[in-house]
Amino acid sequence: MGDRGSSVGRASRHVVLFVGCCLVASLAHAQKLTIQGDRFAIDGTPKFLTFISYFGAMGAPNVIQDLHFLKSVGFDGVRIWPNLDTGPQLMNGDGSLRPDGLDRLLTILNQARQERLVVDVTFTYEHVPGLTPAVALIGIVNATNALRSYDNLLFDIQNERNVTDRRFMSEEDVGRIYRAVKAADPARITTADNSLGQDWGPQYATDFTARLGLDVVAFHESRGPQWYLPPFYQSIVRTMKAAGRPVYLQEPNSTRDSTYTANDRADYFLRAIVSAKLAGAAAWCFHTLLGADFRTGLPFLEDRLRAYPEPEWAFVNSLIPRVILRTANGVNYVVPEGGGGAGVRADRSIAGPGSWEIFSVTNEAGGPLVSGDHVAFATADGKHFLQATGGGGSTLTAAGTSIGSWETFTIERAGGGPIRHGETVTLRANDSSWYVTADRGGGGGVSANSASKGNSEAFTVLFASPHSSDVVPGQLPFGTPVLNPKRPIRQSDPK
């Protein structure tokens, strides 16, 4: 942790951040979470959402800084448990809301709204002494009324409601609570998640959701050795999409949990999220328990994640890809002059960490890069974006100061699929017919005025950030045997 600077310097940064957040609070506006068919939408635009488990938010001592950090590295939302007993709890045993718990939850939601983060508010009645499923209805309706003005959240009525321990909530109780929530606030997106077990699987979760009319299929899937591979996700997502609702993969494999396999390296999680997106899931959650209990240990979530280079920190560092674009001649790289704000050429022969040739990629579609996504390329100065002048058919510059239609490009690879390290791609100016082209395949200028795809329009994407390795689809690493995907109920999650 020596490279993190002194505790005094860190504290000063956080004070400045806090003051800055307060000053711009009046300028921030909430993003609205809605559903379009089987996808989530943010402010009316469909987007694949990436969440992170942040169960202990109610007890986190630096929630403002934590949420700012999570947004800055590319997360779209957090999953919190407001009744968890590692901090102030939202509900009393009679279903009334605790004033201190409600104040704390509102602080979290206000900061999330300011950061434009979605919040998955998952209720856990078992953590509140005396609370029963019947009384939980009262508490959740009270919460519905108290949070009516927040458009950036969804409700999960009960975590792993089908597990037959103290988490269990019957289908009848879930149905009653769902109908009560909708009566209080018809617009509140509401679900109840199911966990895979000996007799429960994707079809069970799909049928349960359809019977009750829930808004989202939320499922905690198998954590077997194939959990991250495309065939696994294609199978379970295809089953759950039959309900016609968004598929939210709320708890895939848990990081570093020795009970399960294929979870000790970021690469597994990077492959999993791209598999989920390609299979048609609406959202996926990076499931780490480092944010479950802040009563001991490091006080900032960022530092907790940094403490585990694999898989947490490497995965977090992957969410906003940093890439280098090599031209077809295999020698030259695309470079914005001065690191941004001026012209663009394709004549550099050396590129590396910290160089002008590195772009940070914003993916408007959300999630990992796949062929067909609309993307924007931020330059090294952090102030500008690649820009196709006039929207295409002319020059390529690095003069854009915000992301608009001229700064948006469609990234494509032959055959479709994920964009991995070393992939050959083309870049089309937004949805136009104009392609980015390097003169003579590299070594000279670069523009956005080619009406066809050829050698000069091909670029190799080289990731400067952590990225998924390119493996043969369906191949298991290290000769791992294929196990029965049914598993015992997890004992590692907070109870």
C-alpha positions in Angstrom: 0.0 0.0 0.0 3.1 2.3 -0.1 2.2 3.7 -3.5 -1.1 5.1 -2.1 0.4 8.1 -0.5 0.2 9.2 3.1 -3.0 9.0 5.2 -2.9 12.8 5.5 -2.8 13.2 1.8 -5.6 10.7 1.3 -7.7 12.4 3.9 -7.2 15.7 2.2 -8.3 14.3 -1.1 -11.4 13.0 0.4 -12.2 16.3 2.1 -11.8 18.1 -1.3 -13.9 15.4 -2.9 -16.7 15.8 -0.3 -16.7 19.6 -0.7 -16.8 19.3 -4.4 -19.6 16.8 -4.3 -21.6 19.2 -2.1 -21.0 22.2 -4.5 -22.2 20.3 -7.6 -25.1 18.6 -5.9 -27.6 21.1 -7.3 -26.3 20.4 -10.8 -26.6 16.7 -10.7 -29.7 15.0 -11.9 -30.9 11.5 -11.3 -30.7 8.8 -13.9 -34.0 7.0 -14.4 -34.0 3.2 -14.5 -36.7 1.6 -16.6 -37.4 -1.6 -18.5 -37.6 -1.9 -22.3 -38.7 -5.4 -23.1 -36.0 -7.7 -21.7 -33.4 -5.0 -21.2 -32.8 -2.3 -18.6 -32.7 1.3 -19.9 -31.0 4.4 -18.4 -32.8 7.6 -19.3 -34.6 5.8 -22.1 -31.5 4.2 -23.6 -31.0 0.4 -23.3 -27.8 -0.5 -21.6 -26.1 -3.6 -20.1 -25.5 -2.8 -16.4 -22.6 -3.9 -14.3 -23.2 -4.0 -10.6 -20.9 -4.7 -7.6 -21.9 -6.2 -4.3 -21.7 -3.5 -1.6 -23.9 -5.2 1.0 -22.6 -3.3 4.0 -23.2 0.2 2.6 -25.3 1.1 5.6 -22.2 0.7 7.8 -19.6 2.0 5.4 -17.8 4.9 7.0 -16.9 6.6 3.6 -19.9 5.9 1.4 -19.5 9.2 -0.5 -16.0 8.4 -1.5 -16.8 4.7 -2.1 -19.6 5.5 -4.5 -17.6 8.1 -6.3 -14.8 5.7 -6.8 -17.1 2.9 -8.1 -18.5 5.3 -10.7 -15.1 6.5 -11.7 -13.9 3.0 -12.5 -16.9 2.1 -14.6 -19.6 0.4 -12.4 -23.2 1.2 -13.2 -24.7 0.2 -9.9 -24.3 -1.3 -6.4 -26.2 -4.0 -4.6 -26.9 -3.1 -1.0 -28.7 -4.9 1.9 -30.3 -2.1 4.1 -31.3 -4.6 6.8 -27.9 -6.2 7.2 -26.7 -6.1 10.8 -23.2 -4.8 10.1 -24.5 -1.3 10.3 -27.6 0.8 11.0 -30.7 -1.3 9.9 -33.6 0.2 8.0 -36.4 -1.7 9.7 -37.6 -2.5 13.2 -39.2 -5.8 14.1 -42.7 -4.4 13.7 -42.0 -3.2 10.1 -41.6 0.5 11.0 -38.6 2.3 9.6 -35.8 3.3 12.0 -35.1 7.1 11.6 -31.4 6.6 11.8 -31.6 3.7 9.3 -33.7 5.7 6.9 -31.5 8.7 7.1 -28.5 6.5 6.3 -30.2 4.9 3.4 -31.2 8.3 2.0 -27.6 9.5 2.2 -26.6 6.4 0.2 -29.3 6.9 -2.4 -28.6 10.7 -2.7 -25.0 10.1 -3.3 -25.8 7.3 -5.8 -28.1 9.6 -7.6 -25.5 12.3 -7.8 -23.0 9.8 -9.2 -25.6 8.5 -11.6 -25.4 5.0 -10.1 -28.3 2.5 -10.0 -29.0 0.9 -6.6 -30.3 -2.7 -6.1 -32.0 -2.5 -2.7 -32.2 -6.1 -1.6 -34.2 -6.8 1.6 -33.2 -9.5 4.1 -35.9 -9.8 6.7 -33.8 -12.5 8.6 -31.3 -9.9 9.8 -33.9 -8.0 11.9 -35.0 -9.6 15.2 -38.7 -10.3 15.2 -39.3 -9.5 11.6 -41.3 -12.2 9.8 -42.3 -12.4 6.1 -45.8 -11.1 7.0 -44.3 -8.1 8.9 -41.7 -7.6 6.2 -44.6 -6.6 3.9 -45.3 -3.6 6.2 -41.6 -2.7 6.2 -41.1 -2.9 2.5 -44.3 -0.9 1.8 -43.0 1.7 4.2 -39.8 1.8 2.3 -41.6 2.0 -1.0 -43.4 5.1 0.2 -40.3 6.7 1.7 -38.3 6.1 -1.5 -40.9 7.0 -4.1 -38.9 9.9 -5.5 -35.9 7.8 -6.3 -35.9 6.6 -10.0 -32.4 5.1 -9.8 -33.2 2.0 -7.9 -34.9 -1.4 -8.0 -36.3 -3.6 -5.1 -35.4 -7.2 -4.4 -38.0 -8.4 -1.9 -35.8 -11.1 -0.4 -32.3 -12.4 -1.0 -32.4 -16.1 -2.0 -36.0 -16.5 -0.9 -36.1 -20.2 -1.8 -33.3 -21.3 0.5 -34.8 -23.4 3.2 -33.1 -21.8 6.2 -33.9 -18.5 7.9 -33.9 -16.7 4.5 -36.9 -18.6 3.3 -39.9 -16.7 2.1 -42.8 -18.5 0.5 -44.1 -17.8 -3.0 -47.3 -16.6 -1.5 -45.6 -14.1 0.8 -43.4 -12.8 -2.1 -46.6 -12.4 -4.2 -48.3 -10.4 -1.4 -45.4 -8.1 -1.0 -45.0 -7.6 -4.7 -48.6 -6.6 -5.1 -48.4 -4.3 -2.1 -45.3 -2.6 -3.5 -47.1 -2.1 -6.8 -50.2 -0.7 -5.2 -48.0 1.8 -3.3 -45.8 2.7 -6.3 -46.7 1.1 -9.7 -43.4 2.3 -11.2 -41.1 0.6 -8.7 -39.1 -2.1 -10.5 -39.4 -5.1 -8.2 -38.2 -8.7 -8.1 -37.3 -11.5 -5.7 -34.3 -13.6 -6.4 -33.9 -17.4 -6.3 -30.7 -19.4 -5.7 -29.8 -22.5 -7.6 -30.0 -25.7 -5.6 -30.7 -29.4 -5.9 -34.2 -28.9 -7.2 -34.0 -25.3 -8.4 -32.5 -24.0 -11.6 -33.0 -21.3 -14.3 -36.3 -22.8 -15.3 -37.5 -22.7 -11.7 -36.6 -19.0 -11.4 -38.2 -18.2 -14.8 -41.5 -19.9 -13.9 -41.5 -18.3 -10.5 -41.1 -14.9 -12.0 -43.8 -15.5 -14.6 -46.3 -16.8 -12.1 -46.0 -13.8 -9.9 -45.5 -11.2 -12.6 -42.3 -9.9 -11.2 -40.5 -7.3 -13.3 -37.1 -9.0 -13.4 -35.7 -12.5 -13.4 -33.0 -12.5 -10.7 -31.0 -15.6 -10.3 -28.0 -16.8 -8.3 -26.5 -19.2 -10.7 -24.2 -22.3 -10.5 -20.6 -21.8 -9.4 -19.2 -24.9 -11.1 -16.0 -25.0 -13.2 -17.9 -23.9 -16.4 -19.7 -20.9 -14.8 -17.8 -18.3 -16.9 -18.0 -19.9 -20.3 -20.3 -18.9 -23.2 -22.2 -22.2 -23.4 -23.1 -22.0 -19.7 -24.4 -18.5 -20.0 -26.2 -19.1 -23.3 -28.1 -22.0 -21.7 -29.2 -20.2 -18.5 -29.9 -16.8 -20.1 -31.9 -18.4 -23.0 -34.1 -20.2 -20.4 -34.7 -17.1 -18.3 -35.4 -14.8 -21.2 -38.4 -16.9 -22.0 -40.2 -14.9 -19.3 -39.9 -11.8 -21.5 -38.2 -9.8 -18.7 -34.7 -8.6 -18.0 -32.3 -11.3 -16.8 -30.3 -10.0 -13.9 -27.3 -12.3 -12.9 -27.2 -11.0 -9.4 -24.6 -13.4 -7.9 -22.3 -15.3 -10.2 -19.3 -16.9 -8.6 -17.9 -15.2 -5.5 -14.3 -14.1 -5.5 -11.7 -16.2 -3.7 -14.3 -18.4 -2.1 -12.5 -21.8 -1.7 -15.9 -23.6 -1.7 -16.0 -23.0 -5.5 -13.6 -23.2 -8.5 -12.5 -20.9 -11.2 -12.7 -17.7 -9.1 -9.2 -16.8 -8.1 -8.2 -14.7 -11.2 -9.9 -11.7 -12.8 -9.8 -13.5 -16.2 -12.6 -15.8 -15.1 -14.8 -12.9 -14.2 -13.8 -11.0 -17.4 -14.9 -14.0 -19.5 -18.0 -14.4 -17.5 -19.3 -10.8 -18.0 -18.7 -10.9 -21.7 -20.4 -14.3 -21.9 -23.4 -12.9 -20.0 -23.6 -9.8 -22.3 -23.4 -11.9 -25.5 -26.0 -14.3 -24.2 -28.5 -11.4 -23.8 -28.5 -10.8 -20.0 -29.6 -7.3 -18.9 -27.2 -7.0 -16.0 -24.4 -8.8 -14.2 -23.0 -8.3 -10.7 -19.3 -8.6 -9.6 -19.8 -10.5 -6.5 -17.2 -9.8 -3.8 -17.8 -9.7 -0.1 -15.1 -7.1 0.6 -17.9 -4.5 1.0 -20.1 -6.6 3.3 -18.7 -5.6 6.8 -16.9 -2.4 7.6 -16.8 -2.8 11.4 -13.1 -3.9 11.1 -10.5 -3.6 8.4 -9.7 -0.9 5.9 -12.3 1.9 5.9 -12.3 2.7 2.1 -13.7 0.2 -0.4 -11.1 1.3 -2.9 -8.3 0.2 -0.5 -10.0 -3.1 0.2 -10.2 -3.9 -3.5 -6.6 -2.8 -4.0 -5.5 -5.2 -1.3 -6.4 -8.1 -3.6 -4.6 -7.7 -6.9 -6.4 -10.9 -8.0 -9.2 -11.0 -8.8 -10.7 -7.8 -7.4 -8.3 -5.1 -8.4 -7.5 -6.5 -11.8 -11.3 -6.8 -12.6 -12.0 -3.3 -11.4 -9.2 -1.9 -13.6 -10.7 -3.6 -16.6 -14.1 -1.9 -16.7 -13.0 1.2 -18.6 -10.7 -0.3 -21.3 -7.5 1.4 -22.2 -6.4 0.5 -25.6 -3.8 1.2 -28.3 -4.8 1.1 -32.0 -2.1 -0.4 -34.3 -2.4 0.1 -38.0 -2.5 -2.7 -40.6 1.3 -2.5 -41.4 2.0 -3.8 -37.9 4.4 -1.0 -37.2 2.5 2.2 -36.6 0.0 3.4 -34.0 -2.8 6.0 -34.0 -1.8 9.0 -32.0 -3.5 12.3 -31.1 -0.9 15.0 -31.3 -0.1 16.6 -27.9 -2.2 13.9 -26.2 -5.4 15.4 -27.4 -7.0 18.7 -28.6 -5.5 18.7 -32.1 -4.9 16.5 -35.1 -4.6 12.7 -35.3 -1.9 10.7 -37.1 -1.0 7.1 -37.5 2.8 7.4 -37.8 4.2 6.5 -34.3 6.2 3.3 -34.1 6.4 3.1 -30.3 3.5 2.9 -27.8 3.4 2.0 -24.2 2.1 2.9 -20.7 1.6 6.6 -20.2 2.0 7.4 -23.9 -0.2 9.6 -26.1 -1.3 6.5 -28.0 -3.4 5.1 -25.2 -7.2 5.8 -25.4 -9.8 5.2 -22.6 -12.9 3.7 -24.1 -16.5 4.6 -23.1 -18.9 1.9 -24.2 -22.4 3.4 -24.6 -23.9 -0.1 -24.7 -22.5 -0.9 -21.3 -20.4 -3.8 -20.2 -17.4 -5.3 -22.0 -16.6 -4.5 -25.6 -18.3 -6.6 -28.2 -18.6 -6.1 -32.0 -21.3 -3.6 -32.9 -21.0 -1.5 -29.7 -21.0 2.3 -30.0 -17.9 3.6 -28.3 -16.0 6.8 -27.7 -12.2 7.2 -27.4 -10.9 9.6 -24.7 -7.4 10.9 -25.3 -4.5 10.8 -22.9 -5.0 14.4 -21.7 -8.3 13.3 -20.2 -10.1 16.3 -21.9 -10.7 15.3 -25.5 -12.2 12.6 -27.7 -11.6 11.3 -31.1 -14.0 13.1 -33.5 -15.1 12.4 -37.0 -15.5 15.9 -38.5 -19.0 16.3 -39.7 -19.9 12.9 -38.5 -17.8 11.2 -41.2 -16.5 11.7 -44.7 -13.7 14.1 -43.7 -10.9 14.4 -41.2 -10.3 12.6 -37.9 -9.3 14.9 -35.0 -9.0 14.7 -31.2 -10.9 18.0 -30.7 -14.1 16.7 -29.2 -14.7 18.0 -25.7 -17.7 15.8 -25.0 -19.3 12.6 -26.3 -21.8 13.3 -29.1 -22.6 11.8 -32.5 -19.3 13.0 -34.0 -17.4 11.4 -31.2 -19.2 8.0 -31.4 -17.8 5.1 -33.4 -19.2 1.6 -34.1 -16.5 -0.9 -33.4 -16.8 -4.1 -35.4 -14.9 -7.3 -36.0 -15.4 -10.0 -38.6 -17.8 -12.6 -37.3 -19.0 -10.5 -34.4 -18.4 -11.4 -30.7 -16.1 -10.0 -28.0 -13.3 -7.5 -28.7 -10.2 -9.0 -27.1 -6.5 -8.2 -27.0 -5.1 -8.6 -30.5 -8.5 -8.5 -32.4 -8.6 -6.8 -35.8 -11.4 -4.3 -35.9 -12.9 -1.5 -38.0 -14.2 1.8 -36.7 -17.2 3.3 -38.4 -18.2 6.9 -37.7 -21.3 6.4 -35.6 -23.9 4.7 -37.8 -22.7 6.2 -41.0 -21.0 4.5 -44.0 -17.7 6.2 -43.3 -14.7 4.2 -41.9 -11.6 5.4 -40.1 -8.6 4.8 -42.4 -4.9 5.0 -42.1 -3.1 6.3 -45.2 -1.3 3.4 -46.9 -2.1 1.2 -43.9 0.0 3.3 -41.5 2.9 5.6 -41.4 1.0 8.8 -42.3 -2.3 10.5 -41.7 -5.5 9.1 -40.5 -9.0 10.2 -41.4 -12.7 9.1 -41.3 -13.5 9.3 -45.0 -13.3 5.7 -46.4 -16.5 4.4 -47.9 -15.3 0.8 -47.9 -13.4 -1.7 -45.7 -9.9 -2.8 -46.7 -6.4 -3.2 -45.4 -6.1 0.5 -44.5 -9.3 0.4 -42.4 -8.1 -2.5 -40.2 -6.7 -1.8 -36.8 -5.5 -4.1 -34.1 -6.8 -3.5 -30.6 -4.1 -3.9 -27.9 -5.3 -3.5 -24.4 -3.2 -1.5 -21.9 -5.7 -2.5 -19.1 -6.5 -5.9 -17.7 -8.5 -7.9 -20.3 -9.9 -11.3 -21.0 -7.6 -13.8 -22.6 -8.6 -15.3 -25.9 -9.4 -19.0 -25.4 -11.1 -21.6 -27.5 -14.8 -21.4 -26.8 -15.9 -24.2 -24.4 -12.4 -25.1 -23.4 -11.8 -25.5 -19.7 -8.5 -24.4 -18.3 -6.0 -26.6 -16.6 -7.9 -29.8 -17.6 -10.7 -29.0 -15.0 -13.3 -31.8 -15.0 -16.9 -31.0 -15.8 -18.9 -31.4 -12.6 -22.6 -31.6 -11.9 -23.8 -28.0 -12.0 -26.1 -28.6 -9.1 -24.5 -27.4 -5.9 -25.2 -27.2 -2.2 -26.6 -24.0 -0.8 -23.9 -21.5 -0.2 -22.6 -21.1 3.3 -20.2 -18.2 2.5 -22.6 -15.4 2.0 -23.4 -13.2 5.0 -26.4 -14.6 6.9 
